[in-house]
């Protein structure tokens, strides 16, 4: 079976400090995973390694069946879409939404090529799929934070990636905007042609049913990995967060509350 991500005994050490330690993680092609961890748990470092921006100090890494050390990383990145809140800040507000989406074909910040009409047709299709049809021809600066995230997801999909990483995509969104964005992501993942999707989050209620597997990352180590139902139990997450919590399931989603004294 094809592996979207394969890590074996991976460590990463910087300035004498171990940031990632003994990471073992397999993601089969077509699986959708959530990655859960507190600030400082190593999530960003893990993503940087998947994208080939850093290499393991020890261990083996393969992404989309391309083993590091035998792979053209620049070419590999063309098959990986990465959406993060930091990317929003790099996009010029005076660009039209469709220009930003089309720029994803060229993996550039800004559009410097001469796209074809079919590229703009594709951009419109992607925006429509994500519930953002009304954003076409809007100035990026006039979009809300949630709308900007939809634009950036469409941009990431423009190059038809095999792997899509959503790094805390709901950061800064209110409850309604968060639910709208998660609904769009859910519809995307339900598409039979969808890439493998990795959702990085702090909040278990964002892990919708299509994210069948979860990786729990704590202090640079894998605390646990498995199905969503195996990972999201009161006992496991009480140990993981080191605070008593209750997990309740509603509409096939897990919701967490801190236990009162």
N, C-alpha and C positions, 0 to 999 in steps of 0.2 A: 504494500500500500504506500502511495506517495505521502511523504512527510512535508508539511508546510514549515514546521520548525522541529529541529532535532538538536538537543543539547545533552551532552554526557560529561559529567564530572567537571563542570565549568566553574572556574574561579576567575575573579578579576581583582587585581591588587593595584592600588594607586598610592604612591608615596608611602609605601610600607603598610597601608591600611587595606584590609580585605573588605571590598564592597560587595562582591558576590562570592558565595562560597558553596561549592559542591552542588551546582544546579543541574538537575536532571529533569528534562521536560520534552515531551513528545506531543506534537499537534498534527493529527492526520489531515490531509487535504479535505476541505469541505466541512470540517468541524468548526464550530464557533465557540471561542473561549472568553471568559472574563478573567482578568487578573486583578486581585484585590490585595491591598496593603496600605498601611499608614504612610504618611510622609517619612522619607528616609529609609523606606524598606528596600529600595533598590529597583523600583519599577522602571524609572527613567533609564537607569544604567542597562537594565535588561533590554529595553526597547532599542537603545543605541547599539547594542550588540547584534540584535536581530537585523538591524539596518546596515550593519557592517561599519559603523562609525568608530567602534572600538572592537578590539579582538581579545579573545580570552587569554588570560595569563597562562592557564592550564586548561586542558579539556578539549572537547570537540564540538564544533557548531556546524550545522548544515541548515540552510534555509531554501525552501522550494527544491529540495534534493540537490542543492549546490553546496558542496563542502567548502568551508573556509580554508584558504591556502591553495585551492585548486580552481578558484572561481574569480571571474572579473566582477568585482563588487559594484563598480559603477553600472555595469549592465544589469546586475541583479536588482539594484535599487529601482530600475524602471518597472519591475514587476511587483513593487511594494508601494502601497499607498499609505501615507501617514498623516493623520489629521490631529492637530493639537492646538490649544488655545494660543500658544506662542506664535503659531503661523499667522493667526489673525492680525497680529501687530505688524507683520512684515508686508502685508498687502496694502497697496495704495488705495485710499478711499475714493479717489476720483476715477477709478476704473469701472467700466460696466460689468455687471455680473457675468454675462455670457463670455466676456473676454477673460475673466478670471478662471471660469470653468474650462475654457478651451486651452488656457496656458498649461493645464495639467497634462496635456498631450506631450508637451515639450519639457515638462518638469522644471519650468522656469517661474521665477517670481516676476510677473509682468509678461506681457505678450510682445515678442520681438519678431515672430515669424509671420508669414502671410497664410492664415488658415484658409481652408476650403469651405464652401457653403455647407458641405456635409458635416464638417466639424461643429458648426453652429447648430445644425439640426440635432446632432448628438448631444450637445450641451442642453438644448431645450428638452430632449427626452429624459436626461438625467435629472434635471430640475423638476420636471413633472413627476418622475418616479418618487422623488423625495418630498413631494408636496410643496414644491417651490416654483410652480409655473409662473406665479404672479411676480416673481423676482426678475424675470428676463428683462433686460435693458434698464434695470434699475442701477443707480449709482451705489457702489458698495458701501459708501459712508452712510447711506440712508437706511441700511438694513439693520435690524435688531441683532443682538448677539446670537440668538437662536437661528435667525435667518442666515447669518454669516457662517454658522457651522454647517448648515445645509449646503451652502455654496461651496465650502471647502471640501465637504464629502463628495459632492458632484465633481469637483476639480480632481480629487484623488481617483475617482472612478473613470475619468476621461481616458486614461491610458490602459484601461482594462486590466487592472492589477490582479494577480493571483492571491495576494495577501493584503488585507486592509487593516491597519492599526488605528483605532480610535482612542486617543489618549485623553481621558477625562473630557469627553465632548460636551458634557452638560455643565462644565465649570462656569459659574457666573449666571446661570439661567434661573429664572423663577420656576415655581412648580408647574405651571401650565406650559411654559415653553419647554421645560424638560420633558414632560410627557409627550408633547407634540414631536420633539426630536426623536425620542425613543420609539415612538410609533413608526416614524419614517425609517429608522434603522431596522426595526422589526420587519417591515415590508421589504426592505432591501435584502435582508438575510433570507427571507422566504423565497426569493427569486432563485430558480434552479441554476442560473448562471452566476450567482453571487460568488465573490471571492471568499476565501477563509477570512473570518473577521475576529480580531482580538480587541476586546473592550477593556480598557484600563479604568478602574473606578475606585472610589472610596466607599460607595454606597450600594449595599446588596439589593436594595429595591430597584436599582437600575438594571439588574441582571435579569432580563426577560427570558422566557422559556427557550427561545431559540439558541441562547448561550448555554449549551448542554453541559459544558465542562468549566471548571474553575480552578485557577492556580492561586493559592494563598502564599504570599511572599512576606516574610518577616525578618527584619534585620539582615537582609541579604541572603537569606536561605529559604528554600522551599519548605513551608510549614505543612503543606498538604496539597494534593491535587487529585481530582476525580470528578464525578458528576456533581452538578449543582446541588442536588439533594443530599449527597454525602458530605459536602463541605459546609452547607448552611444548616447546621444544627445548633441548638442552644449550647450544648456542651462544648462542641468544637470551637465555636466563635467566642465563647467565654474564655477559653484557654488562649485563643489567638489574640484577642484584644486585651487580655488580662484584666477584664472587668466583667461582672455578672451581666449577661444579656439574655433576653428571651427572643426567640424567633417564632414568628407566626406566619403562616402561609395563607394568602388570600389571592384568588384569581390567578393561581399558579405563579405567584411571585412571593419572595420572602421579604418580610419586614422585620426590622430589629428594633427592640426597645431595651434601654438600660434598666435593669431591675432596681426597684426602689428598696431602700433600706428597711 
